[in-house]
């Protein structure tokens, strides 16, 4: 790196050496140093427009290294396993279903970012800072039901009837955040025993289980080519996304979401500093960046979530994604203490 300078030092007199050293120091002051790196760990669904990310890099004087670590649960596990030597400075995507696990593992650090001083449209326990929120619920294929003149279920009890249960594809809560969220909604609404009785009825009725959301929605759901299940666990914003991305000129979404009592979970996603991470100043700037008006506007049609900043206007297409009036969830304490056991029990009841 500095071989030429060292060579000059060896071959010159003290006077020339002093001159050379002065020139070197002067030149170094004008040399452009590479920007610091800010490491961001996220789930695979993280999506912010590249121009916004580039502007943040310019304003903060850093280079972003964004690592997508699969599902949110998988991402958190990776963060926990590497806590002795943190692989990120900031983590985005830990939600209210996973928050207790993250806090118990002590992998997050408090922040004084400006966003913490503003009220959020949906809460998360500190040090997580809410960024967005959405609702996991049952979605349906409008054309499938209309063609057969079959009435949609109005309750979870109706959904568990054999003729209806066999029409639904759910995600495995052991491998899927939406699947876990839906399981939590049923337990929050009915209590553990009644919820697992309901799941046993769903199994008897022929409910389909997929590993994750992509498989359920893009392979099994009847809207997908070759799919045969007209009911799927997805998000309340999915119908709006269907309209937004449609190649056909349509004015109404081809899908809808059911807000069945006991079948809706509000998912709140947050961002936090990673304990033992670096670049703290830039990391806190990134937290505020995710709560900026520009990002909060764009995430609605990038990640299909509602903005945590209540003052940010909703995207026009979000009129096709009304928020459910009611949702259910167990207490944070119960999720922390019983979440793993619930997943194990679900596996035994539904799969074994």
SEDODO-7768 format. One record per residue (C-alpha): residue number from 1; x, y, z. Coordinates in steps of 0.1 Angstrom, whole numbers. Each point is the difference from the previous one (the first is absolute). Layout:
N
NUSE   n     u     v     w
NUSE NUM     X     Y     Z
...
end
This chain:
352
NUSE   n     u     v     w
NUSE   1     0     0     0
NUSE   2    27    25     9
NUSE   3    31   -17   -15
NUSE   4     8    31   -21
NUSE   5     1    23    29
NUSE   6    22   -24    21
NUSE   7    24    -2   -29
NUSE   8     2    38    -2
NUSE   9     8     2    38
NUSE  10    29   -23    -4
NUSE  11    17    18   -28
NUSE  12    -3    37    10
NUSE  13    17    24    23
NUSE  14   -18    12    32
NUSE  15    -9    33   -17
NUSE  16   -16   -17   -30
NUSE  17   -16   -25    24
NUSE  18   -17    28    18
NUSE  19   -13    15   -32
NUSE  20   -12   -34   -13
NUSE  21   -18    -7    33
NUSE  22   -17    34    -1
NUSE  23   -12    -6   -35
NUSE  24   -12   -35    10
NUSE  25   -20    13    29
NUSE  26   -14    28   -21
NUSE  27   -10   -24   -28
NUSE  28   -16   -24    25
NUSE  29   -23    28    13
NUSE  30   -15     2   -35
NUSE  31    -2   -37    -6
NUSE  32   -36   -13    -1
NUSE  33    -4   -26    27
NUSE  34   -24   -29    -6
NUSE  35   -33     5    18
NUSE  36    -7   -20    31
NUSE  37   -21   -31    -4
NUSE  38   -34    -3    17
NUSE  39   -12   -36     3
NUSE  40   -37    -6    -2
NUSE  41   -15   -34     8
NUSE  42   -36    -5   -13
NUSE  43   -25   -26   -10
NUSE  44    -4    -9   -37
NUSE  45   -30    22    -5
NUSE  46    18    33     7
NUSE  47    -4    23   -29
NUSE  48     9    37    -2
NUSE  49     5    18   -34
NUSE  50    37     2   -10
NUSE  51    -1    38    -5
NUSE  52   -11     4    36
NUSE  53    28   -23    13
NUSE  54    25    18   -22
NUSE  55   -11    34    14
NUSE  56     4   -13    35
NUSE  57    35   -12    -7
NUSE  58     9    34   -14
NUSE  59   -16    19    29
NUSE  60    15   -22    28
NUSE  61    33    -6   -17
NUSE  62    -1   -37     2
NUSE  63    -2   -31   -22
NUSE  64   -30   -23     8
NUSE  65     6   -37     0
NUSE  66   -35   -16     2
NUSE  67    -1   -36     8
NUSE  68   -34   -18    -4
NUSE  69    -1   -31    23
NUSE  70   -32   -17   -11
NUSE  71   -32     0    21
NUSE  72    -1    23    30
NUSE  73     3   -29    24
NUSE  74    30   -13   -19
NUSE  75    15    35     1
NUSE  76    -4     2    37
NUSE  77    15   -34     6
NUSE  78    31    11   -21
NUSE  79     3    31    21
NUSE  80    -1   -20    32
NUSE  81    25   -25   -11
NUSE  82    25    27   -10
NUSE  83    -5    23    31
NUSE  84    36    -7    11
NUSE  85    12    16   -32
NUSE  86   -29    20   -14
NUSE  87    -5    -2   -38
NUSE  88   -20    32    -2
NUSE  89    -3    35    15
NUSE  90   -38     3    -6
NUSE  91   -27   -26    -3
NUSE  92   -34     5   -17
NUSE  93   -29   -23     1
NUSE  94    -4   -13    35
NUSE  95   -37     1     7
NUSE  96   -23    -1    30
NUSE  97    -2   -38    -2
NUSE  98    39    -3     2
NUSE  99     7    30    22
NUSE 100     0   -19    33
NUSE 101    25   -25   -14
NUSE 102    23    28   -11
NUSE 103    -2    17    33
NUSE 104     6   -32    20
NUSE 105    31    -7   -22
NUSE 106    14    35     8
NUSE 107    10     7   -36
NUSE 108   -14    35    -3
NUSE 109    12    34    13
NUSE 110   -19    31    10
NUSE 111     0    30   -23
NUSE 112    -5    38     3
NUSE 113   -11     3   -37
NUSE 114   -25    29    -5
NUSE 115   -26   -25   -11
NUSE 116    -3   -13    35
NUSE 117   -15    33    11
NUSE 118   -30    -2   -24
NUSE 119   -30   -21     6
NUSE 120    -5   -30   -23
NUSE 121   -32   -12   -15
NUSE 122     8   -34    15
NUSE 123    22    -8    30
NUSE 124    31   -22     6
NUSE 125    19    -5    32
NUSE 126    33    20     2
NUSE 127    26     0   -13
NUSE 128   -18   -10   -31
NUSE 129   -13    30   -20
NUSE 130   -32    -6   -20
NUSE 131     4     4   -38
NUSE 132   -32   -15   -15
NUSE 133   -29   -23     8
NUSE 134   -24   -23   -17
NUSE 135   -27   -27     6
NUSE 136     3   -37    -6
NUSE 137   -34   -14    -9
NUSE 138   -18   -24   -24
NUSE 139    -1    11   -36
NUSE 140   -23   -14   -27
NUSE 141    -2    -4   -38
NUSE 142   -32    20   -10
NUSE 143    -5   -17   -33
NUSE 144     3   -35    14
NUSE 145   -28     5    25
NUSE 146   -22    19   -24
NUSE 147     3   -26   -27
NUSE 148   -12   -27    24
NUSE 149   -25    21    19
NUSE 150    16   -10    33
NUSE 151    -5    23    30
NUSE 152    31    12    18
NUSE 153     5   -11    36
NUSE 154   -11    26    26
NUSE 155    17   -15    30
NUSE 156    29   -23     9
NUSE 157   -25   -26     9
NUSE 158   -14     0   -35
NUSE 159    35     0   -14
NUSE 160     7   -33    19
NUSE 161   -29   -18   -17
NUSE 162    14   -28   -22
NUSE 163   -14    16   -32
NUSE 164    18    32     7
NUSE 165    32   -11    19
NUSE 166    12   -19   -31
NUSE 167     0    33   -19
NUSE 168    25    17    22
NUSE 169    38     0    -2
NUSE 170    19    12    31
NUSE 171    37     4     6
NUSE 172    19   -21    25
NUSE 173     6    23    31
NUSE 174    34   -17     6
NUSE 175    13    13   -33
NUSE 176   -22    30    -9
NUSE 177    -7    34    17
NUSE 178   -36     2   -14
NUSE 179    -6   -36    11
NUSE 180    12     8    35
NUSE 181   -21    32     1
NUSE 182   -32   -18   -10
NUSE 183     6   -26    26
NUSE 184     5    27    26
NUSE 185   -33    17   -11
NUSE 186   -20   -32     6
NUSE 187    16    -5    34
NUSE 188    -5    37     9
NUSE 189   -37    -3    -9
NUSE 190   -10   -34    13
NUSE 191    26    -9    26
NUSE 192    25   -28    -4
NUSE 193   -23   -31     5
NUSE 194   -28    12   -22
NUSE 195    24    12   -26
NUSE 196    17   -34    -4
NUSE 197   -34   -17     0
NUSE 198    -8    23   -30
NUSE 199    33    -9   -17
NUSE 200    -7   -37     5
NUSE 201   -33     5   -18
NUSE 202    18    18   -28
NUSE 203    24   -29    -4
NUSE 204   -29   -25    -1
NUSE 205   -17    23   -26
NUSE 206    31    -2   -23
NUSE 207    17    34     5
NUSE 208    31     3   -22
NUSE 209    33    10    16
NUSE 210    28    18   -19
NUSE 211    35     7    12
NUSE 212    -2    37    -6
NUSE 213   -20    29   -14
NUSE 214    15    -1   -35
NUSE 215    -8   -37    -4
NUSE 216   -36     5    13
NUSE 217    -8    31   -20
NUSE 218    19    -6   -33
NUSE 219    -4   -38    -2
NUSE 220   -30   -12    20
NUSE 221   -24    29    -2
NUSE 222   -25    -2   -28
NUSE 223    11    33   -14
NUSE 224    33   -16    -8
NUSE 225     4   -21   -32
NUSE 226    -8   -36    11
NUSE 227   -11    10    35
NUSE 228   -32   -15    13
NUSE 229    -6    16    34
NUSE 230   -22    31    -1
NUSE 231     7    10    36
NUSE 232    35     9    12
NUSE 233    16    17    30
NUSE 234    14    33   -12
NUSE 235    -2    37     8
NUSE 236   -29    25     0
NUSE 237    21    19   -25
NUSE 238     3   -29   -25
NUSE 239   -32    10   -20
NUSE 240    15    35    -5
NUSE 241    32   -15   -12
NUSE 242   -18   -23   -24
NUSE 243   -16    31   -16
NUSE 244    32    20     0
NUSE 245    20   -27   -18
NUSE 246   -28   -13   -23
NUSE 247    10    -1   -37
NUSE 248   -37     4    -9
NUSE 249   -19    32     3
NUSE 250   -22    -6    30
NUSE 251   -17    23    25
NUSE 252    -6   -25    28
NUSE 253    24   -26    15
NUSE 254    -6   -36   -10
NUSE 255     5   -10    36
NUSE 256   -15    11    34
NUSE 257     9    -4    36
NUSE 258   -22   -15    27
NUSE 259     1    16    35
NUSE 260   -14   -30    19
NUSE 261    -1     4    37
NUSE 262    31   -18    14
NUSE 263    16    -2   -34
NUSE 264    18    34    -2
NUSE 265    34     8    15
NUSE 266    16    35    -1
NUSE 267    36    -3    -9
NUSE 268    23    30    10
NUSE 269    35     1   -15
NUSE 270    28    19    16
NUSE 271    36    11    -4
NUSE 272    27     0    27
NUSE 273    37     4     7
NUSE 274    18   -33     3
NUSE 275    19    -4    33
NUSE 276    37     1    -6
NUSE 277    -5    15   -34
NUSE 278    20    29   -15
NUSE 279    -6    33   -17
NUSE 280   -25    12    26
NUSE 281    -5    35   -14
NUSE 282    -8   -13   -35
NUSE 283   -21   -29    15
NUSE 284   -22    25    18
NUSE 285    -3    20   -31
NUSE 286   -12   -31   -18
NUSE 287   -27    -5    26
NUSE 288   -12    35    -6
NUSE 289     2    -6   -37
NUSE 290   -24   -29     2
NUSE 291   -25    23    18
NUSE 292     5    28   -25
NUSE 293   -30    11   -21
NUSE 294    16   -12   -33
NUSE 295     6   -35    13
NUSE 296   -33    -3    18
NUSE 297   -18    10   -32
NUSE 298    20   -25   -22
NUSE 299    -2   -30    23
NUSE 300   -37    -2    -5
NUSE 301     4   -11   -36
NUSE 302    34   -17     5
NUSE 303    -6   -21    31
NUSE 304   -38     3     1
NUSE 305    -2    11    35
NUSE 306   -16    30    17
NUSE 307    23    29    11
NUSE 308     8     4    37
NUSE 309     0    38    -4
NUSE 310   -37     8     4
NUSE 311     5    33   -18
NUSE 312    11   -16   -33
NUSE 313   -27    -1   -27
NUSE 314   -11   -34   -12
NUSE 315     8   -11   -36
NUSE 316   -31     2   -22
NUSE 317    -1   -38    -5
NUSE 318    -2    -5    38
NUSE 319   -37     8    -2
NUSE 320    -3   -36   -11
NUSE 321    17   -10    33
NUSE 322   -22    12    28
NUSE 323    13    -8    35
NUSE 324   -19   -26    19
NUSE 325   -20    14    29
NUSE 326    12   -28    24
NUSE 327    29   -23     4
NUSE 328    11   -25    26
NUSE 329    33    -9    16
NUSE 330    12   -16    32
NUSE 331    19    21    26
NUSE 332    37     7    -6
NUSE 333     7   -20    31
NUSE 334   -18   -31   -13
NUSE 335    16     3   -34
NUSE 336    34     1    17
NUSE 337    -6   -29    23
NUSE 338   -22   -22   -21
NUSE 339     6     8   -36
NUSE 340    24   -29    -7
NUSE 341   -22   -24    18
NUSE 342   -30    12   -20
NUSE 343    18    -7   -33
NUSE 344    11   -34    12
NUSE 345   -36    -8    10
NUSE 346   -13    13   -34
NUSE 347    24   -23   -18
NUSE 348   -12   -30    20
NUSE 349   -37     9    -5
NUSE 350     1    10   -37
NUSE 351    29   -19   -15
NUSE 352     6   -32    20
end
